[in-house]
Amino acid sequence: MQGSVQPGRPGGQTSVRPACLVSFTCQERRYGIVPGTPLAYELRSEEPSERDLRVLDRLGYGFHVPPRTPGGFQGLALNLARNCNLACTYCCVGQTGFYGGKPGLMTPQVAVESIRWLVRNRSIPRLSLYLFGGEPTLNWKALEAAVRATREHPECTWSLHLTTNGTMIDASRARFLAEHGVHTKVTIDGPEDLHDPRRPTKSGDRSHGMVLSGIQALLSAGAPMGLVAIMTPEGAERTTEAQDYLRRLATPRNHVAIGPESGWTSGPQAREAWSVVLQTTRRDLRDGRYPTQLARLMGVLLLGPAAPRPECPSGLGFPFVDIDGFIYNCHCSDLGNPSRRLGDVFSGLDPQKMTALRAQRDALPKKCEACWAHDLCPKGCPSIFAAGREPSDAFCAYSTEFIHEAVAATSNLTWPDIRRMYEPLQAASLQKLDQAYRLRQLARTSSPGLKPIFLFPATSVRPNVPEWVST
């Protein structure tokens, strides 16, 4: 849609001038996004009037995004184990679970020192800890030590996450995870005949029953939990069946996600893979559910001018600590390669390597530089771009449709929906949320042709939102 505005300052004058507000139709309504920003609007007229634009600008809902300074460390991922008890056929780290390195376990001492390093180097008081592997529950002592170490730092608010195959979770471990608020993501690929051929044990036995036992233990303990199924080209036609199976296992409060295995999305059938993701997303929306990745993007759209960019935060935001305490940018491409180490949790980071990493991240792929969606799209893996590769056409087409669905879903949120999304907030933060909602309603009423979707105006401070809403 032509005839947009020059980005202005909150409270200042906004002038209409030739520009571009990218518009689209989704779910029979029209929306517009300011290119290169997370600012989205519902469009009720062909062209926004100058009055609409000035009213929005005065209230802080104009086309203005304050400059964003580079963020610092907001969390880390611990590779607790270079071991795994399963031999999944599609595993992105190989069926050994060693990431190309020798098998081993992180000591509790390294786990605790990693937490202390994060606290010393944090950029915000709300921190995230991701417990990862191999299979992290094979190293329960280090897992417990890391979780308990977070309690030694009450000056920080912690969001704790565990990614597991679920086979080693019993009632005692489930109670521990529940007591410490660890959000546990369990992978189960659907019914037994779909799951077991893909996710056998190292000895070739079935794992489905073991996973079910772990899920039941988590449910009985009341632990926060999500379920994820990984789909492959061979099982694509059973995606809906797998999605329904996971829904039946979970409660309405548990997130259920379907994701394609990494080789599928980067191979010749990538368009089909992303189509499967879009299909499950739209089905979730029709059923009143918000899958994890969509919910995160909806959180970005609600935050508006205060939103972080939804890109891979590894290294600069969430470094990866291997079993020996060495810090890497990412587990996908760097782990085990001494030349890619950024430092360690005992002596700190290498300043030159961190400077080079920031420069690498600031450089957008050529295809992304002129794209209207580059501030909403995750853009894929930065390691791929560093090697000179560009996002695939299949990924770009998927991302466009995914953003459209997220904008429409966010615009349709009612006040009770928003309150449910932000349930973990304290009373004072909920009051700020209520104030922001009321101010947005005023802006939407005062500007009938151009209704802002984001809650928080450019003059507001980003709230302390739950991890699953933010990125």
Beta strands, then each sheet from edge to edge (+ up, - down):
strand 1: 22-26
strand 2: 29-33
strand 3: 40-43
strand 4: 75-81
strand 5: 126-133
strand 6: 157-164
strand 7: 182-187
strand 8: 225-231
strand 9: 255-260
strand 10: 320-321
strand 11: 326-328
strand 12: 341-344
strand 13: 348-349
strand 14: 450-452
sheet 1: 1+ 2- 3+ 14-
sheet 2: 9+ 8+ 7+ 6+ 5+ 4+ 10+ 11- 12+ 13-
end
